């Protein structure tokens, strides 16, 4: 992942999917925390170097690994966080992060097009599958009539 600051916020250059060899550019983050998050990523990259994966293992001694986190490790992290929050860990996995992002974005009024730009989805049908009824009651004809 490479990045630059466009004067407004951080822009990243990253793969759409883990199998892609082509890169795309897009906003690193959105919302009010964009600069703080961008600075945190820059600080992390300053520690580990800008080459290589963004998400890496850190051992108990604090040594930062050079390899990317595996899908199983991400799932374990998500499951532990779900369990710590009092949720059923079996109902969550790494993919829950992507679905949760899409759902929360839709619930907060983001358009499908905006969600697709951020997640790299090309198909409206696929992104709709990620959105768990996020905007089900936000944009209804009845709401437009004040009902």
C-alpha positions as CSV (number, residue, x, y, z in Angstrom):
1,X,0.0,0.0,0.0
2,X,1.4,3.4,-1.0
3,X,0.0,6.7,0.1
4,X,0.2,10.4,-0.4
5,X,-1.4,13.5,1.1
6,X,-3.5,15.5,-1.4
7,X,-3.8,18.5,0.9
8,X,-7.4,17.6,1.9
9,X,-6.8,14.1,3.3
10,X,-4.8,11.0,2.8
11,X,-5.2,9.1,-0.5
12,X,-4.2,5.5,-0.7
13,X,-3.2,3.4,-3.6
14,X,-4.2,-0.2,-2.9
15,X,-5.5,-3.4,-4.6
16,X,-9.2,-3.8,-5.0
17,X,-9.1,-7.4,-4.1
18,X,-6.3,-9.5,-2.6
19,X,-5.9,-11.3,-6.0
20,X,-5.7,-8.0,-8.1
21,X,-2.4,-6.9,-9.5
22,X,-3.8,-3.6,-10.5
23,X,-4.1,-0.7,-8.1
24,X,-6.7,2.0,-7.6
25,X,-6.6,5.3,-5.7
26,X,-9.3,6.4,-3.3
27,X,-9.8,8.2,0.0
28,X,-8.0,6.5,2.8
29,X,-10.8,7.3,5.2
30,X,-13.9,9.4,5.4
31,X,-15.5,11.5,8.1
32,X,-14.1,13.8,10.7
33,X,-11.3,11.5,11.8
34,X,-9.7,11.4,8.4
35,X,-6.6,13.3,9.3
36,X,-6.0,11.6,12.7
37,X,-6.4,8.2,11.0
38,X,-4.1,9.2,8.2
39,X,-1.5,10.3,10.7
40,X,-1.8,7.0,12.6
41,X,-1.3,5.1,9.4
42,X,1.7,7.3,8.4
43,X,3.3,6.8,11.9
44,X,2.8,3.0,11.6
45,X,4.3,2.9,8.1
46,X,7.2,5.0,9.5
47,X,7.8,2.2,12.0
48,X,7.5,-0.8,9.7
49,X,8.4,0.8,6.4
50,X,6.1,1.6,3.5
51,X,6.9,-1.6,1.7
52,X,4.9,-4.7,2.6
53,X,1.6,-5.3,4.2
54,X,-0.2,-2.7,6.4
55,X,-1.6,-5.3,8.9
56,X,1.1,-7.4,10.5
57,X,1.5,-9.6,13.5
58,X,3.1,-8.3,16.7
59,X,4.6,-11.0,18.9
60,X,4.4,-11.0,22.7
61,X,7.9,-9.4,22.8
62,X,6.6,-6.5,20.7
63,X,8.5,-7.5,17.5
64,X,6.6,-6.5,14.4
65,X,6.4,-9.3,11.8
66,X,7.0,-8.8,8.1
67,X,4.2,-10.9,6.7
68,X,0.6,-9.9,6.4
69,X,-2.0,-11.2,8.8
70,X,-3.7,-14.3,7.5
71,X,-7.4,-14.5,7.1
72,X,-7.6,-16.9,10.0
73,X,-5.7,-14.4,12.3
74,X,-8.1,-11.6,11.3
75,X,-11.1,-13.9,12.0
76,X,-9.6,-14.7,15.4
77,X,-9.1,-11.0,16.3
78,X,-12.7,-10.3,15.3
79,X,-14.0,-13.3,17.3
80,X,-12.0,-12.2,20.4
81,X,-13.4,-8.6,20.1
82,X,-16.9,-9.9,19.7
83,X,-16.5,-12.2,22.7
84,X,-15.1,-9.3,24.8
85,X,-18.1,-7.2,23.8
86,X,-20.4,-10.0,25.1
87,X,-21.5,-11.2,21.6
88,X,-21.6,-14.7,20.3
89,X,-18.2,-15.0,18.7
90,X,-19.4,-17.8,16.4
91,X,-21.6,-15.3,14.6
92,X,-18.6,-13.1,13.6
93,X,-15.6,-13.5,11.3
94,X,-13.2,-11.2,9.4
95,X,-15.7,-10.6,6.7
96,X,-18.0,-9.1,9.4
97,X,-15.8,-6.0,9.2
98,X,-16.7,-5.4,5.6
99,X,-20.3,-6.1,6.0
100,X,-20.5,-4.0,9.1
101,X,-18.8,-1.1,7.3
102,X,-21.3,-1.3,4.4
103,X,-24.3,-1.6,6.7
104,X,-23.3,1.3,8.9
105,X,-22.5,3.5,5.9
106,X,-25.9,2.7,4.4
107,X,-27.6,3.3,7.8
108,X,-25.9,6.7,8.0
109,X,-27.1,7.7,4.6
110,X,-24.2,6.8,2.3
111,X,-25.3,5.9,-1.2
112,X,-24.6,2.5,-2.7
113,X,-22.3,4.3,-5.2
114,X,-20.3,5.8,-2.3
115,X,-20.1,2.5,-0.5
116,X,-18.9,0.8,-3.7
117,X,-16.2,3.4,-4.3
118,X,-14.9,2.7,-0.7
119,X,-15.1,-1.1,-0.8
120,X,-14.1,-1.6,-4.4
121,X,-17.3,-3.5,-5.3
122,X,-18.2,-3.3,-9.0
123,X,-21.7,-4.9,-8.7
124,X,-24.6,-3.2,-7.0
125,X,-26.2,-6.6,-6.4
126,X,-23.0,-7.8,-4.5
127,X,-22.8,-4.6,-2.4
128,X,-26.5,-4.9,-1.5
129,X,-25.7,-8.4,-0.1
130,X,-23.2,-6.8,2.3
131,X,-25.7,-4.2,3.5
132,X,-27.8,-5.9,6.2
133,X,-31.0,-3.9,5.9
134,X,-28.9,-0.8,6.7
135,X,-31.1,1.7,4.9
136,X,-34.3,-0.3,5.0
137,X,-36.3,2.3,6.9
138,X,-34.1,5.4,6.0
139,X,-35.3,6.0,2.5
140,X,-38.9,5.0,2.2
141,X,-41.7,6.6,0.2
142,X,-43.8,6.9,3.4
143,X,-41.0,8.8,5.2
144,X,-41.1,11.3,2.3
145,X,-44.7,11.9,3.1
146,X,-44.0,12.5,6.7
147,X,-45.6,9.2,7.8
